[in-house]
Each structure stands twice: as structure tokens, then as C-alpha cells.
Amino acid sequence: MNAWLRVTAIALPFIALFQTGCVPQALHHNTTGVIGTIYDLRREQVLTNISAAIDNVTNLPVHVVITQGSAQVSGSITPGIKLPHMNLSEASKELDVSGTYQWTDQWQFIPVTAPDDLQRLRTLYGAIVRRTTDAKANAVAARTSLDGFPKPPTVKSPFVAPPPTEGEAAKALDEGISPECRTYLAATPSRVWLYWKNADAGNLPVPAGAASLGSFGRNELFTTSMACFDDFILLVQSTTTATQTQAIGLSGASSILINP
């Protein structure tokens, strides 16, 4: 076997393994990793706005609606060969193979700017923060009031479900959406699942066993029901229908968001 055939026999298996195994596997992991960040994006923006509402209950929330996401992985392999006198039997001869990966993750989103969407968001954040402050003041838990909650639009989008009505949103806050949250709220007279710590004195004590949601701004947030927290994220997402409709127009009908 001549020298070039020997080089080919050695190098080709490495190249084939790289192209048929490593790159597709990396793309699979990268894609699933991008999908997994959707919840993180939604969770982080909700917690950031909860913290802002704690500091100022009339704060105008800052939200975005995701329109598209993509994951790309590219790979290359570069063999380096040193063949003095074309004799591979000598110890000084080398065959070096190097490879590179490049990962690219990308999200496209638009900010929530529609007045009705922003008003619904501000009302929801204010309601959930007031519930905890009312419990701190030993106020008797009453049915949630969402005064100022905009009415659903009269013209409905064929792609996006209409936002909840004032009564539907209040019921979701008071009774929950998931079975787990419903059970928790039914057994909790104050219906409080959100707690926080900051430098201010007199905050409602955080119950033992409450799960930390992280620190945002000057507030460390906690919850005694992850189910109710996730229900709140779902409720928040359902209120930005005007922005979701706009997102469909920007990304095309193939990227429809229906109350994600």
C-alpha cells in the first residue's frame, strides 16, 4: 500500500465519524437546549416584573413575545500531514487531525407595547402582590378585584385565542387553573403563594419549606406552590393577544403563537 493510501485509510474513518456522528448529535443537544430555554425566558420576565410590582404596584411591566427560535451547529475537520520522503514507517512522520464546532442559538421577539396588553399585565401583577400585602396587614381575603382590566377585543384573531375576561382572570387567580393549584388555594384561606424578602421591615414572614425563586432587583422571591406560580405564568401569557397577533404578522403564518 503506498503512502497516500495509508493516509486515506487512517484519516477517512475520523472524518466519517465526525460528520455522521458528532455534528448531528451536537445539533440534537443544541436544539433541545434551545427549547428548554423557553420556560426560562418566560419565568425570568415574570419574576422580574413581580419584583418591580413589589417596589411599585403600579409599575408598567416589561414583557416580550417570542416569535421564532433557531439552533445551528457547524463542524469542520482539518487533517495535517507530514510525510518527508513519503515513508510512513519512520517515527518522525505524523498525521494530525483537528476539528472544530460552532454553536449558534437565536431567539427573535417583540416587546409588548399594545396598551390593552400592558394594562392587563399591570393589573395582574398588582393583584398578586396586593394579595400578599393584604395578608401581611391581616386583611380578610376577599374575591380578587381586577378593576380596569380591559375587555376582550370585539374583532377576534383567527390565529390567537382571545384574552381572558376580567371575571375569568379573577377566577383563575382565586381558584387556580391546574388541579394542584386548585387544591392548594382551597386549603389556604389567604390564597397567598407569593412571598418575598428585602431590606424593609414588616414583610410577611416566609413560611418554612417555601421554594426560593431567586433574587430580582432588591427582592428575593419565594413560593409555597410552584403549581400556582406556573398557573400565573400561563395567565400572564394569555393576556398579550394583541402582541401575539402582531408577532404572527412579523414571522408568518407558519409561526403561530396561540397563548403559548
C-alpha positions as semicolon CSV with decimal commas, in nm:
position;residue;x (nm);y (nm);z (nm)
1;M;0,000;0,000;0,000
2;N;0,152;0,334;-0,098
3;A;0,179;0,626;0,141
4;W;-0,127;0,817;0,023
5;L;-0,348;0,511;0,050
6;R;-0,227;0,459;0,403
7;V;-0,307;0,819;0,492
8;T;-0,653;0,787;0,341
9;A;-0,720;0,465;0,528
10;I;-0,628;0,633;0,855
11;A;-0,797;0,972;0,801
12;L;-1,129;0,873;0,643
13;P;-1,271;0,692;0,949
14;F;-1,205;1,001;1,164
15;I;-1,372;1,230;0,910
16;A;-1,672;0,998;0,868
17;L;-1,717;0,965;1,245
18;F;-1,704;1,341;1,288
19;Q;-1,951;1,422;1,011
20;T;-2,202;1,141;1,063
21;G;-2,191;1,118;1,440
22;C;-2,059;1,418;1,624
23;V;-2,222;1,704;1,433
24;P;-2,579;1,558;1,421
25;Q;-2,556;1,465;1,789
26;A;-2,440;1,814;1,879
27;L;-2,724;1,967;1,676
28;H;-2,975;1,747;1,859
29;H;-2,848;1,854;2,201
30;N;-2,826;2,218;2,097
31;T;-3,182;2,220;1,963
32;T;-3,329;2,059;2,274
33;G;-3,126;2,302;2,483
34;V;-3,279;2,598;2,300
35;I;-3,629;2,456;2,351
36;G;-3,556;2,426;2,720
37;T;-3,482;2,798;2,748
38;I;-3,840;2,896;2,656
39;Y;-3,960;2,831;3,010
40;D;-3,658;3,015;3,150
41;L;-3,734;3,321;2,936
42;R;-4,097;3,331;3,044
43;R;-4,013;3,263;3,408
44;E;-3,742;3,530;3,429
45;Q;-3,955;3,807;3,283
46;V;-4,248;3,722;3,513
47;L;-4,025;3,723;3,823
48;T;-3,859;4,048;3,716
49;N;-4,198;4,215;3,683
50;I;-4,323;4,073;4,015
51;S;-4,021;4,228;4,185
52;A;-4,087;4,561;4,013
53;A;-4,452;4,549;4,125
54;I;-4,341;4,487;4,485
55;D;-4,141;4,810;4,471
56;N;-4,415;4,998;4,284
57;V;-4,751;4,829;4,249
58;T;-4,847;5,048;3,953
59;N;-4,524;4,974;3,767
60;L;-4,567;4,923;3,393
61;P;-4,445;4,569;3,313
62;V;-4,179;4,495;3,055
63;H;-4,264;4,185;2,851
64;V;-4,165;4,029;2,521
65;V;-4,336;3,776;2,296
66;I;-4,114;3,520;2,125
67;T;-4,170;3,494;1,750
68;Q;-3,905;3,249;1,629
69;G;-3,611;3,048;1,754
70;S;-3,331;2,861;1,580
71;A;-3,035;2,637;1,661
72;Q;-2,741;2,575;1,431
73;V;-2,431;2,361;1,465
74;S;-2,147;2,353;1,213
75;G;-1,840;2,136;1,220
76;S;-1,519;2,104;1,027
77;I;-1,223;1,872;1,032
78;T;-0,873;1,955;0,912
79;P;-0,609;1,686;0,866
80;G;-0,244;1,787;0,882
81;I;0,009;1,550;0,730
82;K;0,388;1,548;0,746
83;L;0,537;1,296;0,506
84;P;0,906;1,356;0,442
85;H;1,021;1,122;0,163
86;M;0,671;0,965;0,168
87;N;0,788;0,700;0,417
88;L;0,533;0,634;0,692
89;S;0,748;0,375;0,865
90;E;0,973;0,634;1,024
91;A;0,880;0,766;1,369
92;S;0,916;1,126;1,255
93;K;0,612;1,105;1,026
94;E;0,285;1,249;1,155
95;L;-0,086;1,252;1,075
96;D;-0,267;1,525;1,275
97;V;-0,645;1,560;1,265
98;S;-0,822;1,857;1,428
99;G;-1,189;1,950;1,438
100;T;-1,399;2,249;1,538
101;Y;-1,760;2,306;1,641
102;Q;-1,960;2,625;1,623
103;W;-2,293;2,661;1,807
104;T;-2,543;2,938;1,731
105;D;-2,865;2,991;1,927
106;Q;-3,102;3,269;1,832
107;W;-3,437;3,400;1,954
108;Q;-3,647;3,664;1,784
109;F;-3,903;3,853;1,991
110;I;-4,103;4,173;2,001
111;P;-4,182;4,385;2,309
112;V;-4,535;4,412;2,440
113;T;-4,645;4,764;2,352
114;A;-5,021;4,730;2,291
115;P;-5,196;4,942;2,559
116;D;-5,459;4,678;2,643
117;D;-5,193;4,409;2,681
118;L;-4,987;4,630;2,912
119;Q;-5,292;4,723;3,121
120;R;-5,388;4,358;3,166
121;L;-5,034;4,273;3,273
122;R;-5,012;4,561;3,519
123;T;-5,347;4,465;3,671
124;L;-5,244;4,101;3,718
125;Y;-4,909;4,183;3,877
126;G;-5,070;4,438;4,105
127;A;-5,337;4,189;4,214
128;I;-5,094;3,912;4,305
129;V;-4,867;4,149;4,501
130;R;-5,162;4,311;4,685
131;R;-5,280;3,965;4,795
132;T;-4,957;3,916;4,988
133;T;-4,955;4,270;5,132
134;D;-5,319;4,228;5,240
135;A;-5,225;3,907;5,422
136;K;-4,943;4,096;5,594
137;A;-5,199;4,351;5,715
138;N;-5,422;4,064;5,837
139;A;-5,691;4,173;5,594
140;V;-5,964;3,919;5,533
141;A;-5,914;3,753;5,196
142;A;-6,177;3,871;4,951
143;R;-6,250;3,785;4,592
144;T;-5,985;3,930;4,366
145;S;-6,080;4,257;4,200
146;L;-5,929;4,340;3,864
147;D;-6,072;4,687;3,818
148;G;-5,951;4,841;3,495
149;F;-5,895;4,506;3,324
150;P;-5,961;4,577;2,953
151;K;-6,242;4,397;2,777
152;P;-6,152;4,145;2,503
153;P;-6,143;4,295;2,152
154;T;-6,462;4,272;1,952
155;V;-6,271;4,160;1,641
156;K;-6,116;3,820;1,709
157;S;-5,800;3,689;1,551
158;P;-5,834;3,361;1,358
159;F;-5,494;3,252;1,494
160;V;-5,483;3,367;1,858
161;A;-5,737;3,289;2,128
162;P;-5,899;3,598;2,285
163;P;-5,764;3,717;2,620
164;P;-5,949;3,625;2,939
165;T;-6,225;3,848;3,061
166;E;-6,197;4,026;3,394
167;G;-6,409;3,758;3,558
168;E;-6,212;3,472;3,403
169;A;-5,877;3,618;3,510
170;A;-6,001;3,684;3,866
171;K;-6,134;3,328;3,890
172;A;-5,800;3,188;3,773
173;L;-5,622;3,388;4,047
174;D;-5,871;3,288;4,318
175;E;-5,930;2,924;4,227
176;G;-5,629;2,825;4,017
177;I;-5,602;2,662;3,677
178;S;-5,424;2,335;3,743
179;P;-5,564;2,072;3,983
180;E;-5,258;2,111;4,207
181;C;-5,304;2,487;4,241
182;R;-5,677;2,449;4,297
183;T;-5,609;2,209;4,583
184;Y;-5,355;2,446;4,738
185;L;-5,580;2,753;4,715
186;A;-5,879;2,563;4,852
187;A;-5,675;2,467;5,159
188;T;-5,518;2,814;5,207
189;P;-5,762;3,077;5,341
190;S;-5,535;3,369;5,249
191;R;-5,477;3,223;4,898
192;V;-5,117;3,354;4,920
193;W;-4,846;3,162;4,737
194;L;-4,602;3,452;4,675
195;Y;-4,360;3,577;4,943
196;W;-4,051;3,795;4,941
197;K;-3,763;3,926;5,149
198;N;-3,593;4,263;5,122
199;A;-3,442;4,531;5,342
200;D;-3,782;4,663;5,451
201;A;-3,913;4,572;5,794
202;G;-4,251;4,410;5,842
203;N;-4,264;4,183;5,538
204;L;-4,490;3,880;5,560
205;P;-4,273;3,600;5,707
206;V;-4,167;3,340;5,453
207;P;-4,307;3,000;5,560
208;A;-4,068;2,715;5,626
209;G;-4,029;2,499;5,320
210;A;-4,109;2,776;5,071
211;A;-3,913;2,738;4,746
212;S;-3,679;3,021;4,650
213;L;-3,743;3,165;4,304
214;G;-3,426;3,373;4,308
215;S;-3,335;3,736;4,369
216;F;-3,457;4,006;4,132
217;G;-3,369;4,366;4,198
218;R;-3,373;4,414;4,574
219;N;-3,624;4,134;4,638
220;E;-3,570;3,765;4,698
221;L;-3,885;3,585;4,590
222;F;-4,037;3,263;4,727
223;T;-4,340;3,048;4,658
224;T;-4,530;2,791;4,860
225;S;-4,690;2,648;4,544
226;M;-4,496;2,602;4,222
227;A;-4,822;2,495;4,058
228;C;-4,981;2,833;4,133
229;F;-4,670;3,015;4,015
230;D;-4,678;2,824;3,685
231;D;-5,052;2,895;3,657
232;F;-4,973;3,264;3,695
233;I;-4,717;3,244;3,412
234;L;-4,982;3,081;3,193
235;L;-5,236;3,350;3,283
236;V;-4,985;3,626;3,206
237;Q;-4,908;3,472;2,866
238;S;-5,277;3,459;2,777
239;T;-5,322;3,836;2,817
240;T;-5,083;3,955;2,544
241;T;-5,301;3,861;2,250
242;A;-5,261;4,189;2,060
243;T;-4,883;4,150;2,064
244;Q;-4,911;3,782;1,970
245;T;-5,123;3,877;1,671
246;Q;-4,858;4,128;1,570
247;A;-4,590;3,859;1,611
248;I;-4,774;3,633;1,367
249;G;-4,769;3,909;1,109
250;L;-4,394;3,951;1,152
251;S;-4,300;3,583;1,148
252;G;-4,557;3,446;0,904
253;A;-4,846;3,206;0,943
254;S;-4,606;2,914;0,991
255;S;-4,501;3,056;1,331
256;I;-4,838;3,087;1,500
257;L;-4,844;3,153;1,874
258;I;-5,170;3,058;2,039
259;N;-5,148;3,156;2,404
260;P;-4,807;2,992;2,448
